[in-house]
Amino acid sequence: MVQEFLVWWGEQLSSLIPDTLRRSLSGADQTVVLRYLEAAAPAAATIEAWLRDGDNGSLLGRFRLDGDGLAGLGATVDRGRPGTAVLLQLPAGMLLEKQVQVPLAAQRDLAQVMRYELDRETPFSAEEVYWSVAILGKDRALAQMTACLTLAVKADVDPVLDALQGAGIKLAAMIDRPGGRCIPLGAKVGMRAVLADPMKLGRGPLYGGLIAVLALIAVVSPFVRQDIALARVDARIAALQADADTALALRRQNGGVGTDLGDPQNAVGNPLLVLAAVTDALPDDTYLSDFTQHHREIGMIGQSRDAAALIQRLSDNAVVRDPAFSAPVTRDPGAGVDNFAIKLSVRQP
């Protein structure tokens, strides 16, 4: 949990550096792309080494996957600029893609969730493939998101990976084309690898000093801004509370919601009463990241110490009915909380 936060925070800090300064320090557009040209016999396979600078590229040479060819390829790569990422471009068909639908609540542990889903979504297990996953879009109304699963079968690519590793070449990722999907290579495949840009892999150390200079301001300022925003919201709520109390008192004097089917409040339910009822039903260790109401249908996304107990608490409430999970509950072991998505309805008056 802490490691993932530090990785995310480092990426936020690096984004504060102006593009022109980043490019001048690290050659931010340069990568070495090794294009693998497969052949019937492994020894006859060829590697084309390209130096790419933005949208431009220059051929560094062609090398056979034999002893002399690999030695020449290793020397060519070593002459490249220090810190430049080395990418392996696979032939068409060796890098596979599939779009999958997953619950929105699984976003924080997407890599871990997909590791367990590989057997169901593909003919392979996690041990048989190199893989990564990237979020393509989110549908909050359905509490789902679309992700792209990218994978390469180890039996197909391990021979060329072993040959390149034997030549002393350290690869950052496998790609199908420059700027396309990538599978980062390394000891750990986490959210940083999932969301990594293949054209930026391997460059962090070159401008780490500048990140350290910005770290103090960058770490403190978000929390200060958050405190100011919360203070403004609290002041606004306090200013409106008197009006809200007056409105609720008038409604009680007039018989509450009433039974007039032409009253818009009867069509969708009183939003203030619904929100108050849900707030009373949820325990103190539960908070929501998303709350939507469409007519009498309500959707909630959030975290709780015990998500299973929420269904019973909401069922006992007199304002709402039929609570049910709209997506599988996922456990966050690091934080000790459950990620949940619940749908329910407002009772008819």
N, C-alpha and C positions, 0 to 999 in steps of 0.2 A: 504493500500500500504506500509506504513512505517512498520507496524507490520509484514507483510509478509517478508519484507527485513530483519528485525532484526532476525526473526526466521531462515531464510536462512543463514544469516551471522553467527549466533550462531552454526549452524550445520557445516559450513565451519571451524570455529575455533576449534570445537571439533575434527574434523578430523586430526588436526595437532598434537594431543597428541599421542605418541607412543602406539601401541596396548598393549605392555607388561605393561606399566604404567597404562593404562586405566583398564586393567583387574585386576591389583593388588589393585586398589582403589575402584572399583565398582563391582567386581564380574561379569564382562561383559558378561559371558556366562550363568549366572544363571537366570532362570525364574521359576515361579510356574504355572503349567498348570492344569486347572480344566477341566477334561474330562467329559462331560455331557452324561450320558447313559439314553436315553429317555425310558419311559415306558408308558403303556396304561393309567395308572392313574398317575397324577402329583405327588401325595404323594409317589408313589413307585419308582419314578425316583432316580437315583443314581449319585453321583459325585465322580470320582476318582481324588485325588490330587497327582500330580507328581512334584517332584523337578528335573528340567532339568538343566544339566551343560554341555553345548556344545552338543555333540551327545549322551551323556549318560543321563540316567534318573533313578530315584528311586521312588518307590511308597510310598507316605506318609500316605495313608489310603483311605478307601471307606466310603462314608457318604450318608445317605438317606436325601432327601429334606423334612424333617420334623423338628420339634423343636429341638430335641436332636441332630439329625444329623447336622443341620446347626450350632448349638452351637459348636460342636466338630470341624467342618470344619473351622469356624472362628478362633478358638483357634489355630488350626494347621497352618493356613495361617499367623497369628500374630507372630508365633514363627520363621517365615522365616526371611531371612536377610533383614534389612531395605533398601528400595529402589528397591527391586526386583520386576519386573513387574509380575502381575497376569493376565494370559490369560485364556479365556474360549474357550475350544475346542468343537465345535458343532458336532453332528453326521453327517454322510454323507447325503447330500441332503438338509440340512438346510442352508448351505452357498452356494449361487448360483453365477455363473459367466457367463459373456457374453462379447465377444469381439465386439467393436464398432469402426467405422471409423469417425474421426472428422477432421475438417480443422486444418492445422498446425498453423494457426494464432490464434487458440483458446487455445494454450498451456499455456499462462500466466494465463488465467481464466478458466482452465480446470474444476475445482470443480464446479464453478458457472454455466458453460455451461452444464455440465452433470446433475446438479440439474433440469434444465429446460427440458432436454432431457429424463428424466426418464419415463415420461408418454408415450413418443413415442417409446422408446427402450424396455420397460418392461410393464407388465400389472399393475404396481403399481405406485403410486404417491410418491413423496419424503417424505411425512408425514407417509406413511405406511411401510417404510423399514428403516433399518440401512444400510449404503452403503459407499463404497470408490471406487476410481478409480486410476489406475496406468498406466503409459505409457509403452507400450511394444516395439514400434518401430516407426520410422519416414521415410516417403518417400518424400524427398524434391522435386523430379521431379513432383510428383502429388500434392504437397502442402498439404499432408494429414499425419495423424499419426494414429496408431492402439493403442487403449486403452482397458484395461480389467476392466469391471465394476463388482464389487463384492457386493452382497447385501444379507440381511437376513430379512425375514418378521417379523415385530414387534409382530404380533399376535402369532407367533410361539415361539419367544425367550423371550418376556417380562415376562412370568411367572417365568422362571429360573433367569432372571436378577433381578427381584423384590425380589425373595427369597434370592439371594446372597447379594443384597444391604441391605436387612433387617438384615443379619448376620454381617454387617459391613465390607464386602469385597469390595474393590474398584478395579474394573477391568480396565485394560489398553486397551484390544482389544478382539475381537472374531476372532478365527482362525478355519480352517478346519483340519489342521495338523501342527505340529511344522515345522517352516520354510516355510509354504505355504502362501497363500493370507490371508490378515487380514482386519478387519474393526475396526479401532480405535474408542474407546468410550470416549466421553468428550463433553464439552459444544460447541466446535467449530470443524467442519470438514473442514479444509482448505488444502493448498498444503502440509503443514507439515504432516498432517494426511494422505493425499493421498500417499505420498512417504515414509512414516515411515516404519522402519524395526520392526516387532513385537517383535523381540528378544532384542531390545534396548530401548523399551518404559519404561519411568519412571526412567532412570538412570542419567539424566542430573545434578540434584542437587549435586550428590556425587563428581563430579569433576569440579564443577563450579568455584572453586578457581583457579584451574590451567588455565582455560579458561580466567579468568580475567588477569592473569599474561601475557598471550600471546596476549591479545587483542590489546595493543598499537601497537606492531610490526605488527600484522596481519592486522590491519585496515589501517595503513599507507603504508605498502610495496606494496600492489596491485596497488595503485594509482601512486606510484613512478615508478613501472615497466611499467604501462600503458603510463605514460608521456615519458619515455625513448623510448618505442616502437614507439609511435607516432612521436617523433622527428626523429627517424631513417627512418620511412616511408616518412616523409616530405622531408628529405634530399635526399632520393632515388628518389622521384618524381621530385624534383628540378634538380637532375643530369640528369634524362632522358627527361626532358621537352624540352631541346634544340633539341635532336634527334627527338622527336616526332613532333616538329614544322617543322623541316627540311623535314621530311617524308611527312607531310601533304602538305607542299608547293610544293614538287615535284609531288605529285599526282594531285594537282590542275593544275599545268602546263601541265600535260599529259592528262588533260580532266577528272579528277576525277575518279569515279568508272568505267566509260565506259560501253559499251554494249556487250563486248565479253562474251558469255555464258560460254566459257571455263575458264574464269578467276575465281579462287576460291573465290575472294572477291564478285563476282556477285552471287555465289551460296549461301553464308551465310551472305552477307552484311559486310560492313567495320565495325569491332568491335569498333574502335575508334570513328567513326562518330555516330554509334548507341548509344554508352555510352554518348557521348557529347549531342546528341539530347534528350535522356531521362533525363540527368542532367538538361538541360535547361528547360524542360517541368515541372519538379517537383518543387513545391514551397519550400521556405526555412524552413517551419515547417514540412517537410516530410523527413524521412530518411529510407534507406533500410537496412534490415538485411540479405537479400539473393537476388542475381541477377544471373540468369542463361540464357545462349543463346545456343540453339541447332539448327544448321542451321539458318533458319529465324524465329524460334519461341523463344520468350523471356518470362521468368517468373520472377516476382518480389514479394518479401514479405517484409513488413515494417510497419511503423506507420505514421499517418498523423493526423493533426487537423481536416481535412475535407476530408475523403477518397472519398466521392462521387464526389467531384470536380475534382479528378485526371483523371477520364475517359474523361471529356470534354477537359482538358488541353492536354492529350495525343492524342486525336482525332484531335486536331488542328495542331499537329506536322507533318511536311512534310516527316519525315524519317520513322516513324512507323505508323501502322494502326491496326484497329479492336481491340482496348483495351477493356477488359471485366474482371469482377471479376471472379476468378477461385474458390473462396470459400466465404462463407458468411462473411460480415464485422462484427467484434465484437468491442464493445465499452469498453474502460478501464476508468471507471468513476474516479478512483483515479488520473490518469495521464492526463485525459481529451483528450485522443487520440483514433483514430480508428486503429485497427489491420486489415490489408488488405493483400490479395493475388491477383495479377493481371497478366493476360496473354495477350500478344499482338504479332504482327508480324512485320517484317521489310518489307517495301515497295519494290517492284521490281524496278530495275533501269529503 
